[in-house]
Amino acid sequence: PGDSPVETPRNSPGMPEATPAGDRSRFRFDLTVTHYLGVDHVGHRFQADSQAMALKLQEMNSVIEGLLKEASEKGDLVLVFGDHGMTHDGNHG
């Protein structure tokens, strides 16, 4: 990770390199499941009401907006779920 307090690793060890947005044209799947860990990591490290969390949520909103735009253009369905809540001190809610 770089200097940003909200930057989180893009890949886990042993996982294939992430495909950047806009570079997925050679792939076509019937189902894709994506789990973004950044909000969880920032919550644990900086707490839910921190400036770092606000920045991470803005980043994730942009990611989701991009996915929704691309999906809309293709007629695909996007479902967005949270895997758990978050307490004010950044733990799982």
matplotlib code that plots the C-alpha trace (Angstrom):
import matplotlib.pyplot as plt

x = [0.0, 1.0, 0.8, -3.0, -4.6, -7.5, -5.6, -6.0, -4.4, -5.9, -5.3, -4.8, -1.7, -2.2, -5.1, -4.9, -4.3, -7.4, -8.8, -9.1, -12.5, -13.0, -10.6, -13.1, -14.2, -12.5, -14.4, -18.0, -19.4, -22.9, -22.3, -19.6, -19.2, -17.0, -16.1, -14.5, -12.6, -11.5, -14.4, -13.9, -10.2, -10.6, -13.3, -11.1, -8.1, -9.7, -13.3, -16.6, -16.9, -13.4, -12.3, -10.6, -13.9, -15.6, -12.9, -13.2, -17.0, -16.7, -14.2, -16.6, -19.5, -17.5, -16.7, -20.3, -21.5, -19.1, -20.3, -24.0, -23.3, -21.5, -24.2, -27.0, -25.4, -25.2, -28.6, -27.0, -28.3, -26.2, -27.1, -25.2, -25.1, -23.2, -21.8, -22.2, -22.8, -20.2, -20.2, -19.0, -15.6, -15.1, -16.0, -18.5, -22.0]
y = [0.0, 3.6, 6.7, 6.9, 5.8, 4.5, 2.4, -1.3, -4.2, -5.0, -8.8, -11.5, -13.7, -16.5, -14.7, -13.6, -9.9, -7.8, -6.7, -2.9, -1.4, -1.0, -3.8, -6.7, -6.8, -10.1, -11.8, -12.8, -14.6, -15.8, -14.8, -12.7, -12.4, -9.6, -8.9, -5.6, -5.6, -1.9, -0.6, -3.4, -2.7, 1.0, 0.5, -1.7, 0.6, 4.1, 3.6, 4.1, 7.9, 8.7, 10.9, 7.8, 6.0, 8.9, 8.8, 5.0, 5.2, 7.8, 5.6, 2.6, 4.7, 5.6, 1.9, 0.9, 3.7, 2.5, -1.1, 0.0, 2.2, -0.7, -3.2, -0.9, -0.5, -4.3, -5.0, -6.9, -7.2, -5.9, -6.9, -5.1, -6.7, -6.0, -9.1, -7.5, -4.1, -2.0, -0.5, 3.0, 1.8, -0.2, -3.7, -6.0, -5.1]
z = [0.0, -0.6, 1.6, 1.6, 4.9, 3.0, 0.4, 0.9, -0.9, -4.2, -4.1, -1.5, -1.7, -4.3, -6.0, -9.6, -10.4, -10.2, -13.6, -13.7, -14.5, -18.2, -19.1, -18.7, -22.3, -23.0, -20.1, -20.1, -17.0, -16.1, -12.5, -10.9, -7.1, -5.8, -2.2, -1.4, 1.9, 2.0, 4.1, 6.6, 6.9, 7.3, 10.0, 12.0, 11.8, 11.9, 13.2, 11.5, 11.9, 10.8, 7.8, 6.4, 6.4, 4.6, 1.9, 1.6, 1.3, -1.4, -3.3, -3.0, -4.2, -7.3, -7.9, -7.5, -9.7, -12.4, -12.1, -12.3, -15.4, -17.2, -16.2, -17.3, -20.7, -21.1, -19.5, -16.7, -13.1, -10.2, -6.6, -3.8, -0.3, 2.9, 4.7, 8.2, 9.9, 11.7, 15.2, 15.9, 17.0, 13.8, 14.9, 13.2, 14.0]

ax = plt.figure().add_subplot(projection="3d")
ax.plot(x, y, z, "-o")
ax.set_aspect("equal")
plt.show()
